[in-house]
Each structure stands twice: as structure tokens, then as C-alpha cells.
Amino acid sequence: MRPVVMNADDGPSGWDFGEDAANVEKAYELQTLRAEDSHWWYRGRRRVIRRVVSNLGLPVDARILDAGCGSGRNMVELASFGSVTGVELSAVSVEAARERAIGDVVMGSVGELPFADNSFDFAVCLDVIEHLPDDRSALRELRRVIVPGGALLVTVPAYQWLWSSHDTINQHCRRYNRATLLSATSDAGWRCERATYFNSLLLPVAVALRVLERIRPDAPESSPDLWVPPARLNLLLQQPLNLEATIIGRNGHSLPAGLSILAVLR
């Protein structure tokens, strides 16, 4: 499970939410950006990603792109591996990311990146491509701006059969399994170096909540939303992801199932 993330710029073209709806979405996005710093899911995912990146053998002072950087919180972690640039479509998120003063933050789309060919040694694209109608086009754009031999780390939500109101609110276009993700990346010219599921220990909980939602459509949403639990509970909920970070961080180790998928591509 992950917190609901709503972005006024993520809606399909032609939607007219109206001024009041746009204001609600802006407020919701600001709430999301605040949650990125402390929410157990974001903190746990950062732990997993850091362990994987530390094993990639990036060049000293690598040129790194955070594609769909949100509030820029992941840029803070990535900065220890090189110089980081963020690209983000939402003006609200761009402003929040720039306030962190970690690196350049450029307004733009992952589907049409405002960078020259071969501009980066490494990129991350974290829970972004599931929002895009044409994921392969975005993956090709990422390949264009990364040097030959460079790497891309992608995370996405897992299992189309887990589709729920959570995905609708998040304006997802799809969920993936390992095969469909690697099919998309291969079509875009990437070679998979490793792929693993993660957020595995909470998978049974998510399945139960999805079943409940289908039996009782009027039941509360299955997402934990943007509520950051009290400190002790927040830390407790993060522990499964901390454990998975240790397992996945060992070269070659992967998990067979989980709520998310991580892939390292070359």
C-alpha cells in the first residue's frame, strides 16, 4: 500500500475539474508533499532504493536525474551519490522541490524531457509511469537522456488484480506484474539487470482490504491515505520495508511477491 497521491496535472487531457475542484486538488497535493518527509511508506521506500543504488557502482559525482521528483525528497538521498537534477510537471511540486535547494529542478514532462541526449549517468523514476497513458514513450525518453551503459531505476505498483479505488483516486492507468513491466521496458530499448517485488509483508493486508471493498463498495477506502501515524506506530509500520531493504540490498536477492516492483535497467 502507498499513500494516495493526487496531482492536478495528472488528469487526462480535456478534464475540467472547475476552480473549486482544482483548489481541493492543490490542497491535497500540498498535503501529499508534506507526508513525503515522514510517512512510513515513503521512508521505507527510500531505504530500499538507497540500498539498491549503493550497489550500482555509479561513477564518482554521477549525473543523476529524478524523473517525476515530486517534492524533491528523494533528491536529498540521491545527492550523496552525485549531482542531482529533478524534473516535475506540477508547479506546486516544483516550488516545494526547489525550496530544498538540493539541485536544479526543471518544470517538464517525463514524456518529453527538456534535456539533451546523454545528459545523465543514472535516473530514477519512482511510481510515475503507471500514471502515463504511454509508458513506453516515457521509457524511451529516459533512455535518450541517459548515457550508453547508464542505469535507470523504476518502481511501480504491482498486480492489476489489486486495482481499487486507491488507483482511481491516484489516476493510475495500470498496475504491473514483473512480466508486463519488463515487456514495457524491453520495448523501449532497456535491458533488465534486476527486478524484484517489495512491500511484501503487507500484501495479505492489501488483498483483504481489496476483497472488502468489492464486497462492500460503501466501505472506507483501502488506502492509508495521507495520515501520518503517531511516531511509534509510524516506525513500526516501516519495519517490514527496512527488513526488505536489507534483503534486496544484497546483490542478486529478490522477493517473489509484493505490492510494488523495483527494476534496475541498463
Secondary structure, DSSP 4 states (H G I P E B T S, - for coil): -------TTSSPTT---HHHHHHHHHHHHHHHHHHHHH-HHHHHHHHHHHHHHTTS-PPTTEEEEEET-TTSHHHHHHGGGEEEEEEES-HHHHHHHHHT-SS-EEE-BTTB-SS-TT-EEEEEEES-GGG-S-HHHHHHHHHHHEEEEEEEEEEEEB-GGG--HHHHHTT-S--B-HHHHHHHHHHTT--EEEEEEE--TTHHHHHHHHHHHHH-TTSPPSS-TTPPPPHHHHHHHHHHHHHHHHHHHSTT--BS--SEEEEEE-
